[in-house]
């Protein structure tokens, strides 16, 4: 399929924006007015010159041929990726064939795309070479793993003692001690190279004084943290799958060693979460032939968007390999065989009661699981007192929305698209409720991202 036959929708373009301000600014540049010498190629390149505040227009080029998502280059000073000019150019390309006609790349665009593709080939060759040399000294790797395991064990033992002291003194002491005690404990877990424990300790520290019922929530999280620590200390007695899950939850690195699975993968959802150190991008995919729902993770430094970007509604033919762990949805993206392009694939849906049962089943394999990916079929968003829920159109059952989902603009987009009629919704369901991420209207229509 040529690039001209695979135009994206405006929603798919705007899903690439790093923030709301970029979406607004990019939308203003999605008309032909500020653009000149715009064009596109069958190889998957879109380019144009955008009039700015200076005497020289900004040179903007986007490579959409990479199956792992588009790449951008702009001569503007913005540090956002994509910048508003790249978003505006893609919006213009998506909406107006005449404004971005087929043509031959200008030299400045050709040099960038050729250099980028050459570097990608060199990186792949380097990765292959590194994979071969990485197994040259397995004994040294084994010794490093043992030393880290010893440090993690020391951290788990120390955390067990601190949890015991907390319960012995009473949960009220957690409110009196403040967040500093938890941060100091988390730092100790980082020193022990148990980043998974450190993250959960920080979450514990945020619970005290958060409203009615906080002691119950704190006790529940303490119990899960205790279970994780005991699981690590007795990991040799666990089944292989559960032992791998424990290692992953503790924060130990693992490689995607599952057999490659080739499929046509539909992008179900993409969204970012941030903390002071890191931006994490979660991309959910659905395999048209395997009927599996898998998760890609991509990371960027704080304040920077991760490199991997796959707008909702696109499909890519590629191989993925699973990470170890019982019920683990995470995969690594392998070889890609064609560029990503819009697709009419829709995942099958389930009832709300089946979704609740699915989460319960998943907890047997991973007791620390926050949520599972779920596609709900024929549900209607409806108010529930001061909250909202997704009510099943064909049975007397519903799933409550999470507190975070109730405060996002995506909720009102979902309500507007439904208009009281049943819709298909993909999202994450867990102990706090359902978070809607993507919606399809009844009948034909493109998916709409809600996050």
C-alpha beads as a LAMMPS data file, in Angstrom:
LAMMPS data file: protein, C-alpha beads

451 atoms
450 bonds

1 atom types
1 bond types

-500.0 500.0 xlo xhi
-500.0 500.0 ylo yhi
-500.0 500.0 zlo zhi

Masses

1 110.0

Atoms # bond

1 1 1 0.000 0.000 0.000
2 1 1 1.386 3.408 -0.839
3 1 1 1.472 6.246 1.570
4 1 1 -1.244 8.053 -0.395
5 1 1 -3.611 5.120 0.202
6 1 1 -3.102 5.116 3.966
7 1 1 -4.026 8.585 5.166
8 1 1 -4.554 8.882 8.893
9 1 1 -7.450 10.514 10.683
10 1 1 -7.083 13.774 12.582
11 1 1 -7.582 11.889 15.869
12 1 1 -4.714 9.537 15.028
13 1 1 -2.432 12.491 14.316
14 1 1 -3.399 14.376 17.471
15 1 1 -2.806 11.241 19.542
16 1 1 0.909 11.796 18.863
17 1 1 0.920 15.188 20.603
18 1 1 3.053 15.270 23.770
19 1 1 0.553 17.468 25.634
20 1 1 -2.695 19.423 25.337
21 1 1 -0.920 22.669 24.431
22 1 1 0.790 20.965 21.484
23 1 1 -2.538 19.526 20.293
24 1 1 -4.109 22.995 20.322
25 1 1 -1.145 24.671 18.613
26 1 1 -0.791 21.905 16.037
27 1 1 -4.482 22.081 15.166
28 1 1 -4.095 25.755 14.256
29 1 1 -1.359 24.810 11.762
30 1 1 -3.428 22.065 10.102
31 1 1 -4.602 24.370 7.292
32 1 1 -2.833 25.243 4.066
33 1 1 -2.313 28.932 4.942
34 1 1 1.118 28.850 6.640
35 1 1 2.519 26.036 4.455
36 1 1 4.442 26.096 1.185
37 1 1 6.292 23.519 -0.936
38 1 1 4.559 20.687 0.951
39 1 1 4.652 17.198 -0.505
40 1 1 4.694 13.483 0.179
41 1 1 6.354 10.392 -1.259
42 1 1 5.377 6.771 -1.745
43 1 1 8.319 5.890 0.538
44 1 1 6.456 7.404 3.487
45 1 1 7.913 10.895 3.830
46 1 1 5.878 14.097 4.302
47 1 1 7.554 17.509 4.180
48 1 1 6.792 21.208 4.008
49 1 1 7.912 24.732 4.860
50 1 1 5.926 26.503 7.591
51 1 1 5.911 30.282 7.931
52 1 1 7.027 31.347 11.397
53 1 1 7.869 34.607 13.122
54 1 1 11.292 34.855 11.454
55 1 1 12.303 35.576 7.883
56 1 1 13.022 31.928 7.045
57 1 1 10.247 29.305 7.170
58 1 1 10.700 26.221 9.321
59 1 1 11.724 23.081 7.450
60 1 1 9.511 20.230 8.689
61 1 1 9.745 16.592 7.642
62 1 1 8.051 13.468 8.986
63 1 1 9.000 9.870 8.225
64 1 1 5.890 7.700 8.556
65 1 1 7.458 4.651 6.889
66 1 1 8.806 3.214 10.143
67 1 1 6.401 0.531 11.320
68 1 1 7.260 1.408 14.923
69 1 1 5.847 4.900 14.536
70 1 1 6.664 8.211 12.850
71 1 1 9.857 10.226 13.320
72 1 1 10.122 14.001 13.046
73 1 1 12.594 16.734 12.165
74 1 1 11.907 20.457 12.299
75 1 1 14.215 23.477 12.212
76 1 1 12.155 25.250 14.886
77 1 1 13.661 25.634 18.391
78 1 1 10.971 23.583 20.153
79 1 1 12.149 20.711 22.364
80 1 1 8.834 18.866 22.087
81 1 1 8.512 15.797 19.869
82 1 1 6.531 16.097 17.742
83 1 1 6.476 19.881 17.676
84 1 1 3.390 21.850 16.626
85 1 1 4.738 22.194 13.069
86 1 1 5.073 18.410 12.631
87 1 1 1.550 17.933 13.997
88 1 1 0.182 20.644 11.705
89 1 1 1.890 19.108 8.667
90 1 1 0.461 15.662 9.444
91 1 1 -3.012 17.145 9.947
92 1 1 -2.736 18.885 6.584
93 1 1 -1.551 15.638 4.944
94 1 1 -4.390 13.660 6.553
95 1 1 -7.099 16.088 5.440
96 1 1 -6.112 17.482 2.051
97 1 1 -4.575 15.528 -0.836
98 1 1 -4.151 18.680 -2.898
99 1 1 -2.284 20.577 -0.160
100 1 1 0.301 17.789 0.220
101 1 1 0.632 16.318 -3.295
102 1 1 2.915 13.437 -4.300
103 1 1 6.351 14.609 -5.310
104 1 1 10.105 14.256 -4.985
105 1 1 11.727 15.007 -1.645
106 1 1 13.758 18.210 -1.444
107 1 1 17.425 17.678 -0.647
108 1 1 17.140 18.767 2.998
109 1 1 14.390 16.217 3.632
110 1 1 16.116 13.466 1.662
111 1 1 19.363 13.855 3.628
112 1 1 17.536 13.481 6.937
113 1 1 15.469 10.436 5.971
114 1 1 18.449 8.702 4.340
115 1 1 20.632 9.345 7.374
116 1 1 17.976 8.154 9.770
117 1 1 17.394 4.896 7.919
118 1 1 21.150 4.296 7.638
119 1 1 21.569 4.759 11.398
120 1 1 18.674 2.356 12.047
121 1 1 20.403 -0.308 9.949
122 1 1 23.702 0.280 11.765
123 1 1 21.959 0.031 15.138
124 1 1 20.317 -3.249 14.162
125 1 1 23.662 -4.648 13.079
126 1 1 25.189 -3.482 16.371
127 1 1 22.385 -5.046 18.395
128 1 1 22.884 -8.356 16.625
129 1 1 26.622 -8.201 17.327
130 1 1 26.004 -7.271 20.952
131 1 1 23.587 -10.157 21.415
132 1 1 26.274 -12.566 20.222
133 1 1 29.016 -11.084 22.428
134 1 1 26.722 -10.779 25.447
135 1 1 26.757 -14.521 25.992
136 1 1 30.563 -14.737 25.748
137 1 1 31.071 -14.891 29.536
138 1 1 28.025 -16.532 31.147
139 1 1 29.967 -17.177 34.360
140 1 1 30.567 -13.462 34.911
141 1 1 26.884 -12.761 34.227
142 1 1 25.903 -15.432 36.749
143 1 1 28.115 -13.905 39.440
144 1 1 26.655 -10.438 38.825
145 1 1 23.129 -11.814 39.107
146 1 1 23.993 -13.571 42.371
147 1 1 25.465 -10.399 43.892
148 1 1 22.360 -8.431 42.977
149 1 1 20.083 -11.147 44.338
150 1 1 21.952 -10.989 47.653
151 1 1 21.446 -7.224 47.852
152 1 1 17.753 -7.556 46.998
153 1 1 17.368 -10.217 49.676
154 1 1 18.948 -7.901 52.271
155 1 1 16.518 -5.179 51.223
156 1 1 13.518 -7.507 51.475
157 1 1 14.554 -8.609 54.984
158 1 1 14.943 -4.975 56.088
159 1 1 11.542 -4.067 54.658
160 1 1 9.902 -6.983 56.471
161 1 1 11.292 -5.607 59.730
162 1 1 10.030 -2.097 58.999
163 1 1 6.542 -3.388 58.184
164 1 1 6.541 -5.359 61.438
165 1 1 7.546 -2.227 63.376
166 1 1 4.730 -0.262 61.706
167 1 1 2.079 -2.822 62.611
168 1 1 3.451 -3.238 66.118
169 1 1 3.246 0.517 66.718
170 1 1 -0.164 0.865 65.066
171 1 1 -1.177 2.348 61.713
172 1 1 -1.817 5.749 63.315
173 1 1 1.950 6.207 63.613
174 1 1 2.149 6.301 59.800
175 1 1 0.119 9.521 59.815
176 1 1 2.302 11.052 62.529
177 1 1 5.627 10.116 60.887
178 1 1 4.906 11.892 57.605
179 1 1 6.194 11.050 54.133
180 1 1 9.894 11.400 55.035
181 1 1 10.007 7.994 56.705
182 1 1 8.624 6.297 53.601
183 1 1 10.989 8.145 51.276
184 1 1 13.945 7.097 53.424
185 1 1 12.739 3.480 53.314
186 1 1 12.306 3.698 49.528
187 1 1 15.865 5.039 49.208
188 1 1 17.101 2.029 51.162
189 1 1 15.327 -0.273 48.710
190 1 1 16.951 1.553 45.782
191 1 1 20.333 1.011 47.437
192 1 1 19.426 -2.683 47.603
193 1 1 18.662 -2.608 43.827
194 1 1 15.030 -3.519 44.540
195 1 1 13.352 -0.761 42.524
196 1 1 10.038 -2.617 42.534
197 1 1 9.926 -2.529 46.329
198 1 1 10.964 1.138 46.310
199 1 1 8.066 2.089 44.056
200 1 1 5.497 0.301 46.188
201 1 1 6.928 1.871 49.361
202 1 1 6.481 5.340 47.851
203 1 1 2.876 4.462 47.051
204 1 1 2.397 3.435 50.682
205 1 1 3.707 6.786 51.840
206 1 1 1.059 8.606 49.815
207 1 1 -1.881 6.820 51.514
208 1 1 -2.001 8.226 55.101
209 1 1 -4.416 11.133 55.622
210 1 1 -6.013 10.725 52.180
211 1 1 -9.593 10.659 53.389
212 1 1 -11.960 8.248 55.125
213 1 1 -10.809 4.643 55.158
214 1 1 -7.120 5.319 54.580
215 1 1 -5.993 2.901 57.355
216 1 1 -7.802 0.058 55.561
217 1 1 -6.120 0.928 52.265
218 1 1 -2.745 1.193 53.983
219 1 1 -3.195 -2.213 55.602
220 1 1 -4.137 -3.766 52.252
221 1 1 -1.038 -2.363 50.578
222 1 1 1.160 -3.444 53.484
223 1 1 -0.194 -6.968 53.080
224 1 1 0.621 -6.999 49.351
225 1 1 4.103 -5.654 50.041
226 1 1 4.641 -8.310 52.717
227 1 1 3.449 -10.975 50.277
228 1 1 5.936 -9.759 47.667
229 1 1 8.815 -9.780 50.128
230 1 1 7.968 -13.297 51.329
231 1 1 7.587 -14.437 47.736
232 1 1 11.115 -13.243 46.974
233 1 1 12.599 -14.873 50.065
234 1 1 10.957 -18.195 49.136
235 1 1 11.161 -17.909 45.367
236 1 1 12.899 -21.270 44.985
237 1 1 9.700 -22.966 46.173
238 1 1 7.398 -21.162 43.734
239 1 1 6.243 -22.422 40.321
240 1 1 8.413 -21.073 37.517
241 1 1 5.786 -18.666 36.195
242 1 1 5.001 -17.161 39.618
243 1 1 8.709 -16.945 40.469
244 1 1 9.276 -14.968 37.258
245 1 1 6.390 -12.656 38.212
246 1 1 7.951 -12.054 41.640
247 1 1 11.311 -11.207 40.065
248 1 1 9.589 -8.756 37.718
249 1 1 7.622 -7.108 40.552
250 1 1 10.843 -6.724 42.562
251 1 1 12.293 -4.759 39.655
252 1 1 14.848 -7.243 38.373
253 1 1 15.571 -6.923 34.645
254 1 1 14.429 -9.660 32.292
255 1 1 14.720 -10.204 28.571
256 1 1 11.864 -10.980 26.195
257 1 1 12.783 -14.608 25.577
258 1 1 9.414 -15.901 24.365
259 1 1 9.154 -17.290 20.823
260 1 1 8.451 -14.594 18.182
261 1 1 4.755 -14.252 17.350
262 1 1 3.975 -12.682 13.985
263 1 1 0.592 -11.069 13.555
264 1 1 -1.196 -8.011 12.278
265 1 1 -1.352 -5.918 15.433
266 1 1 -4.057 -3.300 15.922
267 1 1 -3.115 -0.358 18.163
268 1 1 -5.827 -0.303 20.825
269 1 1 -4.539 2.498 23.046
270 1 1 -1.507 4.642 23.802
271 1 1 -0.952 6.859 26.815
272 1 1 1.875 8.241 28.946
273 1 1 2.462 8.348 32.690
274 1 1 5.141 10.557 34.227
275 1 1 7.084 10.880 37.436
276 1 1 10.010 13.170 38.323
277 1 1 12.472 10.703 36.796
278 1 1 10.798 9.038 33.832
279 1 1 8.058 9.158 31.204
280 1 1 6.514 5.744 30.540
281 1 1 4.442 5.097 27.425
282 1 1 2.012 2.158 27.420
283 1 1 0.801 0.866 24.053
284 1 1 -1.824 -1.881 23.920
285 1 1 -1.981 -4.081 20.794
286 1 1 -4.488 -6.692 19.630
287 1 1 -3.476 -9.540 17.309
288 1 1 -5.967 -10.102 14.491
289 1 1 -4.997 -13.780 14.102
290 1 1 -3.726 -14.724 17.571
291 1 1 -6.548 -12.825 19.368
292 1 1 -4.010 -11.839 22.024
293 1 1 -3.860 -8.451 23.731
294 1 1 -0.264 -7.456 24.515
295 1 1 1.545 -4.469 25.985
296 1 1 4.524 -2.483 24.690
297 1 1 6.402 -0.222 27.094
298 1 1 8.616 2.640 25.962
299 1 1 10.543 5.077 28.147
300 1 1 11.822 8.635 27.902
301 1 1 13.683 10.955 30.243
302 1 1 11.555 13.171 32.464
303 1 1 9.789 15.775 30.347
304 1 1 10.601 14.008 27.057
305 1 1 8.257 11.819 25.039
306 1 1 9.387 8.220 24.447
307 1 1 10.505 7.480 20.906
308 1 1 7.980 4.733 20.126
309 1 1 4.644 6.212 19.008
310 1 1 1.743 4.246 17.489
311 1 1 -1.558 6.115 17.071
312 1 1 -4.811 4.333 17.894
313 1 1 -6.458 2.634 14.921
314 1 1 -3.277 1.844 13.008
315 1 1 -2.186 -1.746 12.407
316 1 1 1.311 -3.084 11.848
317 1 1 2.502 -6.493 10.727
318 1 1 5.282 -7.430 13.110
319 1 1 6.738 -10.014 15.459
320 1 1 6.571 -9.665 19.238
321 1 1 8.265 -11.706 21.964
322 1 1 6.821 -12.142 25.464
323 1 1 8.570 -11.340 28.727
324 1 1 8.651 -14.073 31.407
325 1 1 5.980 -14.212 34.085
326 1 1 2.635 -15.892 34.664
327 1 1 -0.054 -14.066 32.684
328 1 1 2.478 -11.405 31.654
329 1 1 1.050 -9.238 28.813
330 1 1 4.272 -7.307 28.181
331 1 1 6.130 -7.987 24.932
332 1 1 9.069 -6.591 23.011
333 1 1 8.560 -5.390 19.456
334 1 1 10.663 -7.357 16.990
335 1 1 10.951 -7.308 13.228
336 1 1 8.364 -5.248 11.359
337 1 1 7.304 -6.311 7.891
338 1 1 5.226 -3.342 6.699
339 1 1 4.561 0.237 7.667
340 1 1 1.712 0.933 10.038
341 1 1 -1.561 1.871 8.316
342 1 1 -5.211 2.454 9.316
343 1 1 -7.219 -0.765 9.734
344 1 1 -10.863 -1.681 10.213
345 1 1 -10.074 -4.431 12.749
346 1 1 -12.100 -4.425 15.955
347 1 1 -11.359 -6.656 18.946
348 1 1 -14.179 -8.872 20.212
349 1 1 -15.895 -7.580 23.325
350 1 1 -17.261 -9.110 26.516
351 1 1 -19.863 -8.344 29.151
352 1 1 -19.112 -6.385 32.300
353 1 1 -19.589 -9.453 34.497
354 1 1 -17.125 -11.436 32.387
355 1 1 -14.613 -8.597 32.684
356 1 1 -14.839 -8.711 36.482
357 1 1 -14.337 -12.473 36.432
358 1 1 -11.328 -12.085 34.147
359 1 1 -9.599 -9.782 36.601
360 1 1 -10.263 -12.235 39.420
361 1 1 -8.752 -15.070 37.375
362 1 1 -5.671 -12.964 36.580
363 1 1 -5.009 -12.289 40.275
364 1 1 -4.293 -15.994 40.785
365 1 1 -1.215 -15.662 38.586
366 1 1 -0.207 -12.179 39.770
367 1 1 -1.614 -11.038 43.156
368 1 1 -0.028 -7.576 42.649
369 1 1 -1.788 -6.931 39.351
370 1 1 -3.381 -3.485 39.237
371 1 1 -5.575 -4.106 36.179
372 1 1 -6.137 -6.206 33.059
373 1 1 -6.879 -5.111 29.478
374 1 1 -10.565 -5.519 28.653
375 1 1 -12.797 -4.727 25.668
376 1 1 -16.404 -4.210 26.726
377 1 1 -19.146 -4.752 24.155
378 1 1 -22.439 -2.853 24.104
379 1 1 -22.031 -0.696 27.191
380 1 1 -23.569 2.697 27.943
381 1 1 -21.889 5.375 30.103
382 1 1 -24.320 6.384 32.823
383 1 1 -24.150 8.506 35.987
384 1 1 -24.148 6.669 39.299
385 1 1 -24.757 9.211 42.050
386 1 1 -21.662 11.414 42.137
387 1 1 -19.780 8.930 39.989
388 1 1 -20.034 7.240 36.569
389 1 1 -20.296 3.672 35.399
390 1 1 -20.431 1.629 32.198
391 1 1 -23.738 -0.207 32.222
392 1 1 -24.212 -3.381 30.193
393 1 1 -26.932 -2.841 27.601
394 1 1 -28.001 -6.510 27.628
395 1 1 -27.829 -7.476 31.306
396 1 1 -28.305 -5.905 34.715
397 1 1 -24.632 -5.278 35.484
398 1 1 -22.148 -2.405 35.348
399 1 1 -18.535 -1.493 36.076
400 1 1 -17.688 1.711 37.986
401 1 1 -15.150 4.084 36.482
402 1 1 -11.917 4.749 38.367
403 1 1 -11.590 8.095 40.184
404 1 1 -8.934 9.156 37.666
405 1 1 -11.165 8.377 34.684
406 1 1 -14.023 10.412 36.159
407 1 1 -11.880 13.554 36.230
408 1 1 -10.506 13.357 32.662
409 1 1 -11.939 15.101 29.581
410 1 1 -12.112 11.694 27.863
411 1 1 -15.196 10.842 29.941
412 1 1 -17.234 13.589 28.297
413 1 1 -16.008 12.539 24.879
414 1 1 -17.186 9.012 25.627
415 1 1 -20.582 10.275 26.804
416 1 1 -20.973 12.449 23.703
417 1 1 -20.023 9.649 21.297
418 1 1 -22.442 7.270 22.979
419 1 1 -25.366 9.666 23.164
420 1 1 -27.153 7.061 25.267
421 1 1 -26.556 4.264 22.722
422 1 1 -24.354 1.191 23.321
423 1 1 -20.681 1.446 22.312
424 1 1 -17.618 -0.796 22.363
425 1 1 -14.939 0.382 24.804
426 1 1 -11.379 -0.790 25.402
427 1 1 -9.690 -0.017 28.706
428 1 1 -8.082 -1.330 31.873
429 1 1 -10.132 -2.907 34.660
430 1 1 -8.861 -3.454 38.191
431 1 1 -9.703 -3.127 41.861
432 1 1 -10.324 0.632 41.558
433 1 1 -12.694 0.292 38.598
434 1 1 -12.553 0.673 34.823
435 1 1 -10.445 3.223 32.921
436 1 1 -11.784 3.744 29.353
437 1 1 -9.032 4.312 26.786
438 1 1 -10.664 3.889 23.353
439 1 1 -14.239 3.799 22.046
440 1 1 -15.863 2.533 18.850
441 1 1 -19.393 3.641 17.888
442 1 1 -22.062 1.124 16.987
443 1 1 -21.830 0.380 13.276
444 1 1 -19.009 1.625 11.034
445 1 1 -16.637 4.249 12.340
446 1 1 -13.059 4.873 13.385
447 1 1 -11.878 4.282 16.954
448 1 1 -11.547 7.383 19.117
449 1 1 -8.815 7.680 21.737
450 1 1 -10.019 8.878 25.152
451 1 1 -6.628 9.500 26.794

Bonds

1 1 1 2
2 1 2 3
3 1 3 4
4 1 4 5
5 1 5 6
6 1 6 7
7 1 7 8
8 1 8 9
9 1 9 10
10 1 10 11
11 1 11 12
12 1 12 13
13 1 13 14
14 1 14 15
15 1 15 16
16 1 16 17
17 1 17 18
18 1 18 19
19 1 19 20
20 1 20 21
21 1 21 22
22 1 22 23
23 1 23 24
24 1 24 25
25 1 25 26
26 1 26 27
27 1 27 28
28 1 28 29
29 1 29 30
30 1 30 31
31 1 31 32
32 1 32 33
33 1 33 34
34 1 34 35
35 1 35 36
36 1 36 37
37 1 37 38
38 1 38 39
39 1 39 40
40 1 40 41
41 1 41 42
42 1 42 43
43 1 43 44
44 1 44 45
45 1 45 46
46 1 46 47
47 1 47 48
48 1 48 49
49 1 49 50
50 1 50 51
51 1 51 52
52 1 52 53
53 1 53 54
54 1 54 55
55 1 55 56
56 1 56 57
57 1 57 58
58 1 58 59
59 1 59 60
60 1 60 61
61 1 61 62
62 1 62 63
63 1 63 64
64 1 64 65
65 1 65 66
66 1 66 67
67 1 67 68
68 1 68 69
69 1 69 70
70 1 70 71
71 1 71 72
72 1 72 73
73 1 73 74
74 1 74 75
75 1 75 76
76 1 76 77
77 1 77 78
78 1 78 79
79 1 79 80
80 1 80 81
81 1 81 82
82 1 82 83
83 1 83 84
84 1 84 85
85 1 85 86
86 1 86 87
87 1 87 88
88 1 88 89
89 1 89 90
90 1 90 91
91 1 91 92
92 1 92 93
93 1 93 94
94 1 94 95
95 1 95 96
96 1 96 97
97 1 97 98
98 1 98 99
99 1 99 100
100 1 100 101
101 1 101 102
102 1 102 103
103 1 103 104
104 1 104 105
105 1 105 106
106 1 106 107
107 1 107 108
108 1 108 109
109 1 109 110
110 1 110 111
111 1 111 112
112 1 112 113
113 1 113 114
114 1 114 115
115 1 115 116
116 1 116 117
117 1 117 118
118 1 118 119
119 1 119 120
120 1 120 121
121 1 121 122
122 1 122 123
123 1 123 124
124 1 124 125
125 1 125 126
126 1 126 127
127 1 127 128
128 1 128 129
129 1 129 130
130 1 130 131
131 1 131 132
132 1 132 133
133 1 133 134
134 1 134 135
135 1 135 136
136 1 136 137
137 1 137 138
138 1 138 139
139 1 139 140
140 1 140 141
141 1 141 142
142 1 142 143
143 1 143 144
144 1 144 145
145 1 145 146
146 1 146 147
147 1 147 148
148 1 148 149
149 1 149 150
150 1 150 151
151 1 151 152
152 1 152 153
153 1 153 154
154 1 154 155
155 1 155 156
156 1 156 157
157 1 157 158
158 1 158 159
159 1 159 160
160 1 160 161
161 1 161 162
162 1 162 163
163 1 163 164
164 1 164 165
165 1 165 166
166 1 166 167
167 1 167 168
168 1 168 169
169 1 169 170
170 1 170 171
171 1 171 172
172 1 172 173
173 1 173 174
174 1 174 175
175 1 175 176
176 1 176 177
177 1 177 178
178 1 178 179
179 1 179 180
180 1 180 181
181 1 181 182
182 1 182 183
183 1 183 184
184 1 184 185
185 1 185 186
186 1 186 187
187 1 187 188
188 1 188 189
189 1 189 190
190 1 190 191
191 1 191 192
192 1 192 193
193 1 193 194
194 1 194 195
195 1 195 196
196 1 196 197
197 1 197 198
198 1 198 199
199 1 199 200
200 1 200 201
201 1 201 202
202 1 202 203
203 1 203 204
204 1 204 205
205 1 205 206
206 1 206 207
207 1 207 208
208 1 208 209
209 1 209 210
210 1 210 211
211 1 211 212
212 1 212 213
213 1 213 214
214 1 214 215
215 1 215 216
216 1 216 217
217 1 217 218
218 1 218 219
219 1 219 220
220 1 220 221
221 1 221 222
222 1 222 223
223 1 223 224
224 1 224 225
225 1 225 226
226 1 226 227
227 1 227 228
228 1 228 229
229 1 229 230
230 1 230 231
231 1 231 232
232 1 232 233
233 1 233 234
234 1 234 235
235 1 235 236
236 1 236 237
237 1 237 238
238 1 238 239
239 1 239 240
240 1 240 241
241 1 241 242
242 1 242 243
243 1 243 244
244 1 244 245
245 1 245 246
246 1 246 247
247 1 247 248
248 1 248 249
249 1 249 250
250 1 250 251
251 1 251 252
252 1 252 253
253 1 253 254
254 1 254 255
255 1 255 256
256 1 256 257
257 1 257 258
258 1 258 259
259 1 259 260
260 1 260 261
261 1 261 262
262 1 262 263
263 1 263 264
264 1 264 265
265 1 265 266
266 1 266 267
267 1 267 268
268 1 268 269
269 1 269 270
270 1 270 271
271 1 271 272
272 1 272 273
273 1 273 274
274 1 274 275
275 1 275 276
276 1 276 277
277 1 277 278
278 1 278 279
279 1 279 280
280 1 280 281
281 1 281 282
282 1 282 283
283 1 283 284
284 1 284 285
285 1 285 286
286 1 286 287
287 1 287 288
288 1 288 289
289 1 289 290
290 1 290 291
291 1 291 292
292 1 292 293
293 1 293 294
294 1 294 295
295 1 295 296
296 1 296 297
297 1 297 298
298 1 298 299
299 1 299 300
300 1 300 301
301 1 301 302
302 1 302 303
303 1 303 304
304 1 304 305
305 1 305 306
306 1 306 307
307 1 307 308
308 1 308 309
309 1 309 310
310 1 310 311
311 1 311 312
312 1 312 313
313 1 313 314
314 1 314 315
315 1 315 316
316 1 316 317
317 1 317 318
318 1 318 319
319 1 319 320
320 1 320 321
321 1 321 322
322 1 322 323
323 1 323 324
324 1 324 325
325 1 325 326
326 1 326 327
327 1 327 328
328 1 328 329
329 1 329 330
330 1 330 331
331 1 331 332
332 1 332 333
333 1 333 334
334 1 334 335
335 1 335 336
336 1 336 337
337 1 337 338
338 1 338 339
339 1 339 340
340 1 340 341
341 1 341 342
342 1 342 343
343 1 343 344
344 1 344 345
345 1 345 346
346 1 346 347
347 1 347 348
348 1 348 349
349 1 349 350
350 1 350 351
351 1 351 352
352 1 352 353
353 1 353 354
354 1 354 355
355 1 355 356
356 1 356 357
357 1 357 358
358 1 358 359
359 1 359 360
360 1 360 361
361 1 361 362
362 1 362 363
363 1 363 364
364 1 364 365
365 1 365 366
366 1 366 367
367 1 367 368
368 1 368 369
369 1 369 370
370 1 370 371
371 1 371 372
372 1 372 373
373 1 373 374
374 1 374 375
375 1 375 376
376 1 376 377
377 1 377 378
378 1 378 379
379 1 379 380
380 1 380 381
381 1 381 382
382 1 382 383
383 1 383 384
384 1 384 385
385 1 385 386
386 1 386 387
387 1 387 388
388 1 388 389
389 1 389 390
390 1 390 391
391 1 391 392
392 1 392 393
393 1 393 394
394 1 394 395
395 1 395 396
396 1 396 397
397 1 397 398
398 1 398 399
399 1 399 400
400 1 400 401
401 1 401 402
402 1 402 403
403 1 403 404
404 1 404 405
405 1 405 406
406 1 406 407
407 1 407 408
408 1 408 409
409 1 409 410
410 1 410 411
411 1 411 412
412 1 412 413
413 1 413 414
414 1 414 415
415 1 415 416
416 1 416 417
417 1 417 418
418 1 418 419
419 1 419 420
420 1 420 421
421 1 421 422
422 1 422 423
423 1 423 424
424 1 424 425
425 1 425 426
426 1 426 427
427 1 427 428
428 1 428 429
429 1 429 430
430 1 430 431
431 1 431 432
432 1 432 433
433 1 433 434
434 1 434 435
435 1 435 436
436 1 436 437
437 1 437 438
438 1 438 439
439 1 439 440
440 1 440 441
441 1 441 442
442 1 442 443
443 1 443 444
444 1 444 445
445 1 445 446
446 1 446 447
447 1 447 448
448 1 448 449
449 1 449 450
450 1 450 451
